[in-house]
């Protein structure tokens, strides 16, 4: 089984695996290495990833996205309440106070926990990994933002268990990026030399993280981290959305925020426009047809205006950079490189501010989107009897208040660490450091002490088991619906394919018997009736109904298709057989002319080859003549499979004889009964030195 690295982003997910001597990013069924972090619930099944993203607008109330930051948060959390106003789907308070998501699934209203929704997404990523690797996937390493609290991390681990994954480790995003950067570097300083200090800036769709890492060969050490959990690419999207909402309100009298579907379309177009402005400084158009109330809207935007609108967000770029630098106790001159990753770092204004702060150009040697997943895949790799990561700053230690708020304080953690040093409960001796050398030693007994954390938002074991079981039920339901859709699509595809060809390439192959009951026109009408049934009464039928319909159609269509296929392939098969027969007949003729190439073949063997060629030629001529006497509407006299079998029969008889290699000198007997060595002295045809007879002489004998 393989260990995969998973980057569960706010907007997109990536999967990476270490194999074939390198790190490979896994592609999904759409040949896309990026899988949207999106889950769409419907009346019969779930759609996850790319399929779910296509339902963001058409099924917006039941399509869940942007849920990553709800892990481990209470429904009454101020952040959740702010986000609730922006979401097209509904949030609901769970009985334990956590945040739930309300959707309509299997024709009834259901409330799923954040762990369940993330578990659905991880199930999809697991299936994608198994499909690409052709083997089961259980173990994984998952990335988390450095600012995630203990409760948020526990919540993500619960989600992985719901998906049937064993999360070996959670790794901070920036540490994963550092691993991806340093693992293949050949020019890193030795442990005795001064380390190379690299800054990693990761600004994704919803958050901004910075870390400063010291690299030596075989190890890295995180010197400082800082972050802004609420600054990311979506802030810049929202600035554009706010601007165009106001413009459309004054220009077209449209209140966009009252229409969730129109607002989602505008958000999508603003994100595209933001990306275009990163590569183009001129005025760019924004056009949306039938945007709202059947009204087409249009506007323009340029990079300069966009940067002015986002000034409040751009001002926040430098603060985490400064905080990380101060924490690392390094000067700007000691920074060797500044690596940027994350989609939002492609915005020119952000790159400009990072460059200005450190006084050096930013580097983009890493894949901005895939670096985190690749680092996750590298997490458990070892370099030299020693782990790659020497030290990693823990956000729980840096942000004590945030952790305390979730019920786990720093002292509890220290107590837990100290109690783990002695687990056998045996008595030990400790010398009093204030005592003199002649004073007795103080006996100290160590024992395990339970450490209890209050109000930790983690799923109970029974609840978690129920969620795992329900996830399996949903997987089975999805599979059943998929098989049903495939059966229905097979009927639809067959109808279209056969109907289009009946009046074309299949027309001359319709038998007289079929024409008597179903002429070409009536057969076409029957297929049209089947098509109409598919979109009316056949819209929602059991799988067995579609299977029966397809078999009934094939009973009429397959004889026609087979006659066409036989007619097209038969000439090529006969041609191949004819070439084989000509080849072997040439060999027979060469043998009869005493060609030295075949003198090692006995006359009896060559007679067998000649007989096979003559009989097969007669068979072929007979079948070809008989085939010429029937029409294309009749079943063939000889099938392509019969001709192929005849070719194989000829090969089995003739090839071992014709292609047998000539014997070498060593394979030819050196003596016969006249010179077998029964008498003394060398044979008559040998010289005094006992040389062997020539090859030419042996062949003549």
N, C-alpha and C positions, 0 to 999 in steps of 0.2 A: 504494500500500500504506500501511496505517496503523501508527502506533507506539502500542502499548498499554502501560499501566502495570500491573504485577502485584504484588500483595501476597501473598506465599506465607507464610501464617501457620502456627503450630504446629497449630492446630485447624481453621482456615478460610482460604479464599483469596478475594480480590476482584480484579476486573479493571476498569480505568477507561480511557477514551479521550477525547482532546480533539477535539471536533467540534461543528459547528453553533454556534460561538461560545461554547461552554462545555465543562465536563467531565461526561461521562456514565459512570455505573457500569453495566457490562454485566450483563444477566440471563442465566441459563442456560436449559436446555430446560424446567426446572420453574418458570420465571418467578421464580426466586430469585436475588438478586444475591450471595448467599453460596454458595460451593461448598466442601463439606467436603474437607479435606486427607486424603483416604482412598483407598486402592487395594485392591481385593479381587481376588484371583487365583482362577480356577476351572478345571475340567477342560477347558473349551473356549475360554474367553475371559477378558477382564478387565472389571471394573466399576470406574469411577472417579467420585469425587464423591458426589453424593446416592445413586446406586445402590449404591455401595460401603458407604456409611454404614449402609444397611439390612441389610448382611450382617455388621456388627460382632459381633453375638451369634451368629447362625446359622452363620457361617463364620469364627469368631474366630481360628483357627490360620493362616488364609491372608489375613486382612484386615489391612492394614498402616496404622497411623496413629501420630501422634506421633513421626515419624522426622526431623523438621527438624534437631534438634540433634545428629544423628549425622554430619552433613556434616564431612568433613575430620578425623574422629576415629579413632584406632586402636581396635581391638577391646579391647585391654588398658587403655584409658583408664578411670580410676576412675569417671568419670561414666557411661560405657557399661555398666560392670559393675553399677552401682547401678540404672540404668534397666532392665537386662535382667531383673531380678527382678520388675518390675512389668508386663512386657509379656505379652500372651496369645500372641504369635507368637514365633518363635525367631530369635535372632541367631547368626551364625556368623563365625568368623575367616577372612578372605580370605587368599590366598597372599602378598599384599603387606602384610599386617598390618591392613588396613582392616576396617571393620565391614560385614558382609553380612547379608542377611535371607533366611532359608530358608522357602520356601513350596512347596506342591504345585500345579503349573501344567501343564496339558496332560497330565495323568495321569502326571507324573513329578516328582520332587523337584528344585527348582532353587534356586540362590542368586543373588539379585540384589544389586548394589551399591546404596548409597544414591543415587548419581547416577542409576541406572536407574529406581529407584522415583520419585524426584522428576521425572525425565524423563517418566514416565508421567502424573504429575499435570499437568505443564506441557503435555503433548500435549492433555489434556482442556481445559485453559484456553485453549489456542490454538484448538481446534475451537469452543469456546463463543464466542470472540471473532470468528472468521470467520463463524459462523452469524448472529451479531447484526449485524455490520458488512457482510455480503454481499460481502466482498472478502478476498483473501489477507492473512494476518498473518505477518510475519517478524520485524520489529524490535520490541524491547521494552525497558522499563526495569524492573528487579526490585528490590524492597526487601530489605534485610538488617538484622538487629539491629546496632546500633553496636558491640557487643562481638565480632562475628564476626572471627575471625582471617583471615589471608591464605589459609590452607589451606581454611578453610570457604567463603570467597568463591570461590576457584578451583573448588571442588567444585560450587558452585551454577551457575557459568558452564558447566562441563562438562555438567551436567544440562540446561541450556537448549539446548545444542548437540545433545544426544541427541533433544530434542523438535523439532528443526528451527527453533529460534528464534535470532535474532541479538541477544544481549544488548548493547545499546549502552552501558549503564552500570548498575552496582550503586549504589544510594543508601541511606544509613542511614535507618531508620524515622523517627527524630525529625526529620531534615532534610526528609523527604518531608512530614511533618505540618506543618512550618514553611512549606513552599512552599504547601500547601493553605490555610494560614491567611492568608498575606500576599499571595497573587497578586492577589486582587480587592479588597484594602483600598484605599479611596480617600482615607483620612484619615491616611496614614502621613506622618511628618515628612520634609522634604527632606534631601538629603545634608548640607547645611550645618547643619541643626538637630540637636538631641540625639536619638539614636535611641530608639525604643520597645522596651523590653526585655520579652520574653515568655518565660515558663517553659512548656515542654511536658512533660507527664507521661504516659507511655504504659505502662500495665500490661495486658498481654495474658494469654493462658492460661498461658504458661510463663516469661515474663521481664518485667523492670521496667526502663524506660529513662527518663532525664530529660535534657533539654537546655535551655539558656538561649540565646535568640537575640535579636540586636539588629536591628530593622527600620528601614530608611529606604525612601523611594520607589525602587523599581527594584532593590533589593538587600537581602540579609539576610546576617548574619554570625553563625555559631555561636560563642558565647563560652565555653561550657563544657558538658561532657557527663558523665554518670555512669550507672551501671547496676548492677543485681543480676540476673545471668543466671539465677538459680535461684529467683526469687520471682515468682509469678504466680497466676492464678486457680485453677490446678490444685492448688496447695498447700492452698487453702481447701476444695476438693472432697475432697482426701485426708484432711483433718482430719475431715470428716463421715463418710467411708467408714470410717476407723479407729474412730470412735465407734460407728457402727451395727454394725460387725463384732463388737465386744466385747459390745454389747447383745444382738445376736441369738445370740451364743454362750452367754450366760448365760440368756437368756429362752427360746430355742427349741432350744438344744443344737445349733446349726448352725455348722460351721466354714466360713465363707464363702470364705476364701482358698484352700481346697482345690478349689473349683469355679470355674474361670475364667468360665464363662457367667454364673453367679450374681453373681460379682464385677463383671462388666461391666454387668449390669443395675443393680446397686447404685450404681455410679459414675454412670450416666446419671440415676438418680433423685436422687442427691445434687446433681448439677449443677442440675437443675430446682429442687430445694428451695432451693439457694443463691440462685438468681435470684428466687424468690418472696420470700425473706426480705429482699432488697434493697428491696422495695416494701411490706413488711408486717412489723410488729413483734410481732404476736400469735403465739400458738402455731400451728404449721402441722403437718398430718399427713404421714406418709410411709407409704404402703401399697403393697405389692407382692404380687400374687396368684401362687400357685404358684411361689414364689420359689426354693425348693430342697427336694428330696424331697417335692414336692407340698404344701408347707406355705406358707400365707399369712402374711406378716409385716406388722407395723405398728409405728409409733413416732411421736414428736412432737419438734419442735425449735422454738426461738424465737431471735430475733436476739441477745438478750442472752447466752444460753448459747453461741451460735455464736461470738460475739466473744471470750468467755472462752476457748473452746477454741483459737482462732486467735491468741492474744495473742503468741506467739513470732514469728508472721509479721507481725503489725501493727507490732511493734517495729522491724522492718527497713525500714519505709516511709520514715523520716526520714533515714536515712544517705545514700542517693544524692542526696536534696534538698540536704543540707548540703554534700556533696562538689561538686556542680555549682555551687552558689552561691559556694563558696570559689574554685573554678577560674575563674569569670567575673569575680572581683574586684569584684562588685557588692554593695550592701547590700540588705536586704529592701525598703527604701523606694524603691529605684530600679527595682523590679519593677512593671511596669504591669498585667500580667494573668497568670493561671495557667490554661492550657488543659489539659484532661484528655481523653485518648482511650484506647481499649482497653476490652474487656469488663469487666475486673476493677475498673476505676475506678468502676463503678456500685455497688460495695459501700459502704454509708454510712460504715462505720468508716474506710475508706481515704480517702474524700473529707474526712472530719472531720480526719484527721491532716495532710493536705496543707494544708487551710485554716488549721489552727492554726499550722503551721510558717511560712507566709508572711504570716499575719495579714490575709488577704483571701479573699473567697469565690472558689471555683473557677469557671471559665467552661466552658460546654459548647456553644459556638457551632459547633464542628466535629462532623461525623458521627463518633461514636466508633469505628465499625467500618470505615468506608470512607475515612477521611482519608488513610491511608497510600497506598492505591491511587491516589487522586486526585492526591496529590503526585507519585507516580511518573509519571503521565500529563503532569504539568506540567514535568517535569525539563528537557526540551530546549527549552522555550519561552524566548524572549528578550524582554527589556523594555528599550527605548531603547538602538543600535549596540553591548549590554552584557549578560552572563549574570546570571541571577537570583541564583545562589549566589555570594557573594564568597569565602567561606572555609568549610571544613568540617573539624572536628577529626578526625584519623585515629586510630582505636583502636590501630593498630600503634605509633604514637608514644607513646600514653598508657600502653599496657600492654606494655612491651618484653619482659618475661619471658615472657608468654604467646606472643608472636610468636617469640621466640628458641627456645621449646620446639618450635615447628614448623619451625625450621631457617632462618628468614630474620631476620637481625638488623638493627638500625637502621643500622649502618655500611654494610652491603651496599646498603641502600636509598639512602643518601647517595652512595655510589660510583656507583650506577646513575644517579642524577640528575645528578651532575657530569660523567659521561662522555657524557651526552646533549647537552651544550652544544656540543661540537665533533665532528662526525661525518665531516668530510672529511679529517682527518688532516694538514692543512696546517700549516706552521710559522707561529707568530705571535710577536709581540714583547710582552714584559711588562717594565715598569720596576720595578726593585728599590726598594721603598718606603724602605729604609734608606739608599739611595745618595744622594749629593749630585747637584746638577744637572750637574756636569761629568764624572760617571762614566758609562762605557758601559752601554747597555741590555743586559739579559740576554735571550737568545733562548730561547724555550720552545716545544717541539714538542708539540702535543696529538694524541693518537691514541685510537682506541676500545680499551677494555679489556673483556674478557668478564667478566660477573658471574655466578657460579654459586651457586645455592642448593641446599644439601644437604638431603636427606630431605623435600622438599616433596611432600605427598600430593596429587598430581594425576595424572589418567589419562594414560597414554601415548597418542600420536596413533593408533597402530594399534588399541589397545584401544578408544579412543573411536570410531573409525570402525566397528569391529565392533558396538559398542553402538547406534550410529545405524542400522546396517543391520538389526539384530535388532529395534529399535523399529518400523521400517517393516514388518517381517514380522508383528509382533504387531498393528499397526494393520490390516493386511490380514485377519488372522485374526478380529479383532473385527468387521470389516465383514461378513465372510462369515457369522459367527454371527448378527449382527444381521439380515441379510437372510433367513437361514433361520428365525429366530424370527418375523419379520414374515410370512413365507409361512405358517407354522404357525398364527399368530394369526389370519390372514385366513380360513383354513378354519374355525377354531373360531368366529369371529365370524359367519361366514355361516351355519353350522349353527344357532347359537342364534337368529339373527334370523329365518331362514326357518321354523324349527320353531315359534316363538312366534306367527308370523303365519298359518300354514297353517290353524289352527282359528279364526282371527279375521278380519282384513280381507282375507286372500287366499282365503278358503274359496269364495266364489262365483265366483272366476275360474279355478278348476281345470278344464281342458278335459275333455271326455268321453273323448278318447283317453287322457289321463293316468289318468283314473278306471278305465279298463278294465284297465290294467296296474298302475298305482300309484294306488289310491284315497287319500283324504286320510290315513287311518290308516296305510296301508302306507308312504306317503311319510314320515310322521312317524317310523315305526319305522326306516326307512332312515337318517334323520338321526340318530337315537339310536345306531344301530350305528356311524355315522361318529364320533360323539362318544366312544364307548367305544374305538374304534380309536385315537383321538388320545392317549388316556391309557394305552394298552397297547402294542400293536405299533407304533403311530405316534408314540410318544414321542420316538424318535430316528431320524429318516429324513432322507435328502438333500432339499435344497430342491426339486428337480424333482418328487419324489413329492407334496409338498404342493401344488405348482402344478397337477399333473394332477388331484388330488382336487378342487381348487376348480373347475377347468374342468368336470369331470363334474357337480358339483353345480349349477353355473350353467346347464348345458344343460337341467336340469329346472326350475330355479327362475326363471331370467330371463324365460321366456315368461309365467309367472304374474305376476311383478313388473311386467313391461311392460304387461300388460292392466290391472292395477290402476292404474298410473301414468297410462295413457292415459285410462282412465275418469274419473279424478279431474281431469285437466288439460284434457280436451277441452271441457267446457262453458265454461270461462273463455276458451279460445282462440276458440270460436265467438262468444262474447259480445263480445270485442274486435273481431273481424272485422265483426260486425253494427253496432257503433258507428261504425266507419270508413265503412261503406257508407251509413249514415244521414247522416253528416256531409257526404259528398260529394254525395249526392242532394239535400240541402238547398241546396247551392251551385248545382247545376244548376237547381233550381226558382227560386232567386233571380235567376239569370242570365236565365231566360226571362221573368221579371217586370221586366226592365230595371233591376235594382239597379245603381246607379252604382258600387258597390264592385267589380263584375266587368266593367264595360263595356270595359276595356282588353284583355280576353281575346277572341280571335277565336271566331267561331261554330264553326269546324272543330275548334279545340282543346277547346271545351266539349263538342262532340259525342263526342270521344274519351273524355272523362271519363264522360259518360253511358253510353256503350257498355260501358266497363269495369265500372261499377257494376252495370248490368243483368246482364251475363254472370256476374259474380262472385256476385251474389245468387242467380242460378239454380243455380250450382255449389254454393253453400252449402246451399240448400234440398234439392237432390238428395242430397247427402252426409248431411245430418241425417236425412232420411226413411229412407235406406238403413240408417243406423246404428241407428235405432229398431227395425228389423225383426230384428236379430240379438241373441243372448244375450251375457251378460258372459263366457261361457266361450269365445267365438269371437274370433278376431283381428279388430280393428276395420277398418271399411271405409275410414276416413280416419284418419290419424295426426295427432297434435298438430303434428309437424314440417311436415306438408303444409299445415295451416291457417296456421301462422306464415309459411311461404313465400308463401302466397296473400296474406296481409296485406302482406308486403313488396312483392309484385308490384303491388298496388293503390296503395301509397304511391309506388312508383317512377313510375307512370303519372299519378296524379292530383295529387300534392303539388306538383310543379313548376308545374303550371298554376294551381291554386287559390291557392297561396301566393305567386305572383309579385307583387311590389310594384307599386303604381300608379306611373305615370311622373310625375316632377315637372314644373314649368313649363318648366324649361330643356330637358327631354327632348322637348317637343312642338315640331314645326316651326313657325317664326314666319311663313313665307311660302309661297305656292303659285304656280302658273304665272300666275295673274292679277295677282299683286302681287310678282313676283320681282325687281323692280328693273330690268326691261328698258326702262322709261320713266322720265322725269325726274319729280321731285316725290314727296311722300310717298304711301303707299297711301291708298285711299279711306277705310279704317277707322281711319286714324291722324290725330291732330291735327296742328296746325302744328309742335308741338315734337317730333314723331316718336315719340310714346309707343307702347309695345308693346300689342298687343291683349290684352284681359282673358282670364283663364283660362276663364271661362264661355263666351266667344265661341268659343275654340278647341275646347272640348269639343263645342259644338253643331255646328261644322263637321265 
